[in-house]
Structure formats: structure tokens, C-alpha cells
Amino acid sequence: MQFSGKEDIEAPIGNVFASVSEFESFERSAIRRGIEVRRVGSVNPIAPGLAWDTTFSLRGKPRDMHITLAEFVEPSLMRFDSRSKGINGDCVIELLALSPRRTRLSIDVKLTANTLAARLFLQSLKLARNSLNKKFKLRLADMAKEIERRQSRLA
């Protein structure tokens, strides 16, 4: 199963990269949504190997996921690997400078199953693919707008 989206942001690539690599704010956001987040490893410097252990409820059951920053190339690329009991994920965040003041943010998420139960779960997600894609793209658009708002406050 794959989700992908692109958004153009009215901000320099360095500022966009700083926003999307501000992991503390994403951790706080996840905690507000009821996800337990525990960072594994040091905060600084941000480098491959930085990881998080998370626990969340999905379909009424607690789930554990380990997320690792696999690749970090400033200011253009971040790649995360995630592992849970039956599903592995790969998330790639790419930034492309369209001009000195405009940046394209691309996010690609791939989920793969390791078990039969996970395959059935991913199959159920595929049945709801259209609504999930809409939600994914709306979240991405909201993130882009928030980055633009922060940029306009700094200018």
C-alpha cells in the first residue's frame, strides 16, 4: 500500500527543511493525539539512527511501532523506516527548491505486510484507499499552510 503527495510551499528550502525536521513538535503533536512516544538515542545532532518507540491504539488494540531515521541529507531528504509486529513502513520526505522562495515538499509512504493478519489489514485499507488518500493529502496541505504561516511571521 502506498500513499504519496506533493505540495508547493512559499518558503526557502532551508526553512521548510528546518520545519519538517523539527521532531519535537511532531512528538508533541502525536502525544496530543493519544500516541505514546519515547525517543531512543540523543537529540543532537540529528543523524541517521535516531529512533522512536511508539504505542498507539488501532482498532481497539494497543500497537507498538519502532521508527528509525534511516537517511538524513540536509536540506533535501529524510527517510524513515518503521517496524511493528506485522507491518513495515518506509517514509521518504523530499524537498526540491523551485526558486529561492518556493519549495516542493514530496512525501511518499509505503506499507508492507509480514503476516497474514497484516495482509488482511492492508487489504482493508486498500478498500478505503480513496478516503485515506484524501485525508493524507489534506494533512499534507495543512502542514504546508502551517509552514507558510510560520515563514510569514519570520519575514
VENMO-V139959 format. One record per residue. N is the residue number from 1. RES is the residue in three letters. SS is DSSP state (H for helix, E for strand, C for the rest). D_FIRST is the distance of its C-alpha to the first C-alpha in whole Angstrom. Layout:
n->N res->RES ss->SS d_first->D_FIRST
n->N res->RES ss->SS d_first->D_FIRST
//
This chain:
n->1 res->MET ss->C d_first->0
n->2 res->GLN ss->E d_first->4
n->3 res->PHE ss->E d_first->7
n->4 res->SER ss->E d_first->10
n->5 res->GLY ss->E d_first->14
n->6 res->LYS ss->E d_first->17
n->7 res->GLU ss->E d_first->21
n->8 res->ASP ss->E d_first->24
n->9 res->ILE ss->E d_first->26
n->10 res->GLU ss->C d_first->30
n->11 res->ALA ss->C d_first->31
n->12 res->PRO ss->C d_first->32
n->13 res->ILE ss->H d_first->29
n->14 res->GLY ss->H d_first->31
n->15 res->ASN ss->H d_first->31
n->16 res->VAL ss->H d_first->27
n->17 res->PHE ss->H d_first->26
n->18 res->ALA ss->H d_first->29
n->19 res->SER ss->H d_first->27
n->20 res->VAL ss->H d_first->23
n->21 res->SER ss->C d_first->25
n->22 res->GLU ss->C d_first->27
n->23 res->PHE ss->H d_first->25
n->24 res->GLU ss->H d_first->28
n->25 res->SER ss->H d_first->27
n->26 res->PHE ss->H d_first->23
n->27 res->GLU ss->H d_first->25
n->28 res->ARG ss->H d_first->27
n->29 res->SER ss->H d_first->25
n->30 res->ALA ss->H d_first->22
n->31 res->ILE ss->H d_first->26
n->32 res->ARG ss->H d_first->27
n->33 res->ARG ss->C d_first->24
n->34 res->GLY ss->C d_first->25
n->35 res->ILE ss->C d_first->23
n->36 res->GLU ss->E d_first->25
n->37 res->VAL ss->E d_first->24
n->38 res->ARG ss->E d_first->27
n->39 res->ARG ss->E d_first->27
n->40 res->VAL ss->E d_first->27
n->41 res->GLY ss->C d_first->30
n->42 res->SER ss->C d_first->32
n->43 res->VAL ss->C d_first->31
n->44 res->ASN ss->C d_first->33
n->45 res->PRO ss->C d_first->32
n->46 res->ILE ss->C d_first->29
n->47 res->ALA ss->C d_first->28
n->48 res->PRO ss->C d_first->25
n->49 res->GLY ss->C d_first->25
n->50 res->LEU ss->C d_first->25
n->51 res->ALA ss->E d_first->23
n->52 res->TRP ss->E d_first->23
n->53 res->ASP ss->E d_first->23
n->54 res->THR ss->E d_first->21
n->55 res->THR ss->E d_first->22
n->56 res->PHE ss->E d_first->20
n->57 res->SER ss->E d_first->20
n->58 res->LEU ss->E d_first->17
n->59 res->ARG ss->C d_first->18
n->60 res->GLY ss->C d_first->22
n->61 res->LYS ss->E d_first->21
n->62 res->PRO ss->E d_first->22
n->63 res->ARG ss->E d_first->19
n->64 res->ASP ss->E d_first->20
n->65 res->MET ss->E d_first->17
n->66 res->HIS ss->E d_first->19
n->67 res->ILE ss->E d_first->18
n->68 res->THR ss->E d_first->20
n->69 res->LEU ss->E d_first->21
n->70 res->ALA ss->E d_first->20
n->71 res->GLU ss->E d_first->21
n->72 res->PHE ss->E d_first->24
n->73 res->VAL ss->E d_first->26
n->74 res->GLU ss->C d_first->28
n->75 res->PRO ss->C d_first->27
n->76 res->SER ss->C d_first->24
n->77 res->LEU ss->E d_first->22
n->78 res->MET ss->E d_first->20
n->79 res->ARG ss->E d_first->17
n->80 res->PHE ss->E d_first->16
n->81 res->ASP ss->E d_first->15
n->82 res->SER ss->E d_first->14
n->83 res->ARG ss->E d_first->15
n->84 res->SER ss->E d_first->15
n->85 res->LYS ss->C d_first->17
n->86 res->GLY ss->C d_first->14
n->87 res->ILE ss->E d_first->11
n->88 res->ASN ss->E d_first->11
n->89 res->GLY ss->E d_first->10
n->90 res->ASP ss->E d_first->11
n->91 res->CYS ss->E d_first->12
n->92 res->VAL ss->E d_first->14
n->93 res->ILE ss->E d_first->17
n->94 res->GLU ss->E d_first->19
n->95 res->LEU ss->E d_first->23
n->96 res->LEU ss->E d_first->25
n->97 res->ALA ss->E d_first->28
n->98 res->LEU ss->E d_first->29
n->99 res->SER ss->E d_first->33
n->100 res->PRO ss->C d_first->34
n->101 res->ARG ss->C d_first->34
n->102 res->ARG ss->E d_first->30
n->103 res->THR ss->E d_first->27
n->104 res->ARG ss->E d_first->23
n->105 res->LEU ss->E d_first->21
n->106 res->SER ss->E d_first->17
n->107 res->ILE ss->E d_first->14
n->108 res->ASP ss->E d_first->11
n->109 res->VAL ss->E d_first->8
n->110 res->LYS ss->E d_first->6
n->111 res->LEU ss->E d_first->5
n->112 res->THR ss->E d_first->7
n->113 res->ALA ss->E d_first->9
n->114 res->ASN ss->C d_first->13
n->115 res->THR ss->C d_first->15
n->116 res->LEU ss->H d_first->15
n->117 res->ALA ss->H d_first->15
n->118 res->ALA ss->H d_first->11
n->119 res->ARG ss->H d_first->10
n->120 res->LEU ss->H d_first->12
n->121 res->PHE ss->H d_first->11
n->122 res->LEU ss->H d_first->7
n->123 res->GLN ss->H d_first->8
n->124 res->SER ss->H d_first->11
n->125 res->LEU ss->H d_first->8
n->126 res->LYS ss->H d_first->7
n->127 res->LEU ss->H d_first->11
n->128 res->ALA ss->C d_first->11
n->129 res->ARG ss->H d_first->9
n->130 res->ASN ss->H d_first->12
n->131 res->SER ss->H d_first->14
n->132 res->LEU ss->H d_first->11
n->133 res->ASN ss->H d_first->11
n->134 res->LYS ss->H d_first->15
n->135 res->LYS ss->H d_first->15
n->136 res->PHE ss->H d_first->13
n->137 res->LYS ss->H d_first->15
n->138 res->LEU ss->H d_first->18
n->139 res->ARG ss->H d_first->18
n->140 res->LEU ss->H d_first->18
n->141 res->ALA ss->H d_first->21
n->142 res->ASP ss->H d_first->23
n->143 res->MET ss->H d_first->22
n->144 res->ALA ss->H d_first->24
n->145 res->LYS ss->H d_first->27
n->146 res->GLU ss->H d_first->27
n->147 res->ILE ss->H d_first->28
n->148 res->GLU ss->H d_first->30
n->149 res->ARG ss->H d_first->32
n->150 res->ARG ss->H d_first->33
n->151 res->GLN ss->H d_first->33
n->152 res->SER ss->H d_first->36
n->153 res->ARG ss->H d_first->38
n->154 res->LEU ss->H d_first->38
n->155 res->ALA ss->C d_first->40
//
